[in-house]
Structures are given as C-alpha cells and as structure tokens.
Amino acid sequence: MNYNGRITNRSCYWHEVLKRIPEDRPIVGVEVGVWEGNLSGKLLAARPLLTLWMIDPWQLTKTGWASRSQAACDVAYRRACEVSKRYRGRGRILRGPSQEVVTEFADESLDFFYLDAIHTFEEINRDIEAWLPKLKPGGWYGGRDFVDRWYGVERETYRINAAAGVDRTWFIESVLQPA
C-alpha cells in the first residue's frame, strides 16, 4: 500500500480535532491512548452522532509516559469508564494494546483514528501501519505531540508523508492507493 496525504499543521487543542468531525452524519472513530478520557469526553459531548472507540491498555508499561504505577493506571481507567458511561454506548472502551485490539475492526470501517499513545518511532510506526487499513477512503488520522521531545512521531509522520511543518498536533487526510 502506498501512502499519499497532506499534513495539516495547526495548534493542538481539542477543538482542532472537533473541526474534522462532521455534525450532520454518523461518524465512527478511534482514539488510541485515552488515559482518563478527557479528549473523548469533549468530542462525544460536542458530536451526538459520533461513536468513539476509546483504546488504551491502562496497564503498567516500560515505555511511554504512562510508566507510572499500576494504581495510577487503574485510576485513569475508572475515569475513562465514567466518561464512557455518560454517553450510553457511543463511548466504547477497548482495554488492551493498540496493535492487539485493532483486529476487532474491519478494514475501511473507520472515519478517523487519533493517536496519543506511546510516541517512539517504533510504536507510532506500528500504530499507523496497523490502523491505516481500517480507514474508510477519504478518512483521516492524526495525533498529538509532534515535537522534538517525541521524535518518533515526527520521524514517522515525515517518513509516511514527506511533508514539512512542526506542531504539537498533526492531521493527515489519507488517500489510500493500491501498491
């Protein structure tokens, strides 16, 4: 599969993500790296036709910023569950590593995916490669922390799309083409 796309370089606030989610039709999306569900809650509140899959392992890891304690992960999970319950079936939690739960989704079944999980080059590469086939034609993907501190995000975004611009949030309007 070849990748074609355009990076949109914008400020990283939740309303920038919201602008990409239509109000007038049902949308199915995925947020990878939910933690406490803050972004998920804002998006679900603002878009009543959105169904959002909230994906996170909520477990102690050796990589990524969530390398805290299992107790902290458990608290974050409970908070995300509270967000999910508020939206009665539209905020759906899948607990597990991104590259494992991706198999729950059919190819071309998602309108978007948003990555805010482990930001190393290897992990962002695995996430994009795993989730990209799940996008519908014309879908989009994006994420957070497009900065030097998280060089893996920047490096992988450039690798796939060969575009310029540095910002904390990145969006790619994906045009999938057969190899």
C-alpha positions as CSV (number, residue, x, y, z in Angstrom):
1,M,0.0,0.0,0.0
2,N,1.3,3.4,-0.9
3,Y,0.6,6.5,1.2
4,N,-0.4,9.8,-0.1
5,G,-1.6,12.6,2.1
6,R,-1.2,16.1,3.4
7,I,-0.2,17.1,6.9
8,T,-2.2,19.9,8.3
9,N,-0.1,22.0,10.7
10,R,-2.4,23.5,13.4
11,S,-2.4,24.3,17.0
12,C,-3.2,21.4,19.2
13,Y,-6.4,21.9,21.0
14,W,-9.3,19.5,21.1
15,H,-11.4,21.9,19.0
16,E,-9.0,21.3,16.1
17,V,-9.9,17.6,16.3
18,L,-13.5,18.5,16.6
19,K,-13.4,20.6,13.4
20,R,-12.7,17.5,11.5
21,I,-15.7,15.5,12.8
22,P,-18.9,16.3,10.8
23,E,-22.0,17.2,12.8
24,D,-24.5,16.1,10.2
25,R,-23.9,12.4,9.9
26,P,-22.9,9.3,11.9
27,I,-19.2,9.0,12.4
28,V,-17.1,6.2,13.8
29,G,-13.7,7.0,15.2
30,V,-10.9,5.6,17.4
31,E,-8.8,7.4,20.0
32,V,-5.7,5.4,20.8
33,G,-4.1,6.5,24.1
34,V,-7.2,7.7,26.1
35,W,-5.8,7.8,29.6
36,E,-8.6,9.5,31.6
37,G,-10.8,10.1,28.6
38,N,-10.6,13.9,28.6
39,L,-10.5,14.3,24.8
40,S,-13.0,11.5,24.3
41,G,-15.5,13.2,26.6
42,K,-15.2,16.6,24.8
43,L,-15.6,15.0,21.4
44,L,-18.6,12.9,22.5
45,A,-20.3,15.9,24.1
46,A,-19.9,18.0,21.1
47,R,-20.8,15.4,18.4
48,P,-24.0,13.5,19.2
49,L,-23.7,11.4,16.1
50,L,-20.1,10.2,17.0
51,T,-19.3,6.7,18.1
52,L,-15.8,6.8,19.6
53,W,-13.8,3.7,20.5
54,M,-11.6,4.5,23.4
55,I,-8.5,2.4,23.4
56,D,-5.8,2.1,26.0
57,P,-4.1,-0.8,27.8
58,W,-4.3,1.1,31.2
59,Q,-1.5,-1.1,32.5
60,L,2.0,-0.5,33.7
61,T,4.4,-0.3,30.8
62,K,8.1,0.1,30.4
63,T,7.8,2.6,27.6
64,G,5.8,5.7,27.1
65,W,4.9,8.4,29.6
66,A,2.3,6.3,31.4
67,S,5.2,4.3,33.0
68,R,3.9,5.3,36.5
69,S,2.3,2.8,38.7
70,Q,-0.5,0.3,38.2
71,A,-2.5,2.2,40.7
72,A,-2.3,5.4,38.6
73,C,-3.3,3.3,35.5
74,D,-6.3,1.9,37.4
75,V,-7.5,5.4,38.4
76,A,-7.2,6.6,34.8
77,Y,-9.2,3.6,33.6
78,R,-12.0,4.2,36.1
79,R,-12.2,7.9,35.0
80,A,-12.3,6.8,31.3
81,C,-15.1,4.4,32.2
82,E,-17.1,7.2,33.8
83,V,-16.7,9.2,30.5
84,S,-17.9,6.2,28.5
85,K,-20.9,5.7,30.7
86,R,-22.0,9.3,30.2
87,Y,-22.5,8.7,26.5
88,R,-24.5,5.5,26.7
89,G,-22.9,3.3,24.1
90,R,-21.3,6.0,22.0
91,G,-18.1,6.0,24.0
92,R,-16.9,2.4,23.8
93,I,-13.9,1.2,25.7
94,L,-11.5,-1.5,24.5
95,R,-8.8,-2.2,27.1
96,G,-5.6,-3.6,25.5
97,P,-2.6,-2.7,23.4
98,S,-3.5,-0.9,20.2
99,Q,-1.9,-3.4,17.9
100,E,-3.9,-6.2,19.5
101,V,-7.3,-4.6,19.6
102,V,-7.0,-3.3,16.0
103,T,-8.1,-6.8,14.9
104,E,-11.6,-6.1,16.3
105,F,-12.2,-3.7,13.4
106,A,-12.9,-4.4,9.8
107,D,-10.9,-2.8,7.1
108,E,-12.3,0.5,5.8
109,S,-14.7,0.7,8.8
110,L,-13.4,3.9,10.5
111,D,-13.9,7.6,9.6
112,F,-10.8,8.5,11.6
113,F,-8.3,7.5,14.2
114,Y,-6.4,9.7,16.6
115,L,-3.1,8.6,18.2
116,D,-1.9,9.8,21.5
117,A,-0.2,6.7,22.9
118,I,3.5,5.7,23.0
119,H,5.4,8.2,21.0
120,T,8.5,6.4,20.0
121,F,9.3,5.9,16.3
122,E,8.7,2.2,16.5
123,E,5.4,2.4,18.3
124,I,3.9,5.2,16.2
125,N,5.1,3.3,13.1
126,R,3.3,0.1,14.4
127,D,0.1,2.1,15.2
128,I,-0.1,3.8,11.9
129,E,0.6,0.7,9.9
130,A,-2.0,-1.3,12.0
131,W,-4.7,1.3,11.9
132,L,-4.4,2.7,8.4
133,P,-6.2,-0.2,6.6
134,K,-9.1,0.4,8.9
135,L,-9.8,3.9,7.5
136,K,-12.5,4.4,5.0
137,P,-11.5,6.1,1.7
138,G,-11.3,9.8,2.5
139,G,-10.8,9.2,6.2
140,W,-8.2,11.0,8.3
141,Y,-5.8,10.3,11.1
142,G,-3.8,12.4,13.4
143,G,-2.3,12.7,16.8
144,R,-0.5,14.7,19.4
145,D,3.0,15.7,20.3
146,F,4.6,16.4,17.0
147,V,7.7,17.9,18.7
148,D,11.4,17.1,19.2
149,R,10.7,15.5,22.6
150,W,8.7,12.8,20.8
151,Y,10.9,12.4,17.8
152,G,9.3,9.1,16.8
153,V,6.0,10.9,16.0
154,E,7.8,13.5,13.8
155,R,10.1,11.0,12.1
156,E,7.3,8.5,11.3
157,T,4.9,11.3,10.1
158,Y,7.6,12.5,7.7
159,R,8.5,9.0,6.6
160,I,5.0,8.3,5.5
161,N,4.0,11.6,4.1
162,A,7.2,13.6,3.3
163,A,5.7,16.9,4.3
164,A,7.1,19.9,6.3
165,G,5.9,21.6,9.4
166,V,6.3,21.1,13.1
167,D,3.4,21.4,15.6
168,R,2.1,19.5,18.6
169,T,-0.8,18.2,16.6
170,W,-0.8,16.6,13.2
171,F,-3.6,15.5,10.8
172,I,-3.3,13.6,7.7
173,E,-6.0,13.4,5.1
174,S,-5.4,9.9,3.8
175,V,-5.7,8.8,0.2
176,L,-5.1,5.1,0.0
177,Q,-3.8,3.7,-3.2
178,P,-3.1,0.0,-4.0
179,A,0.6,-0.9,-4.2
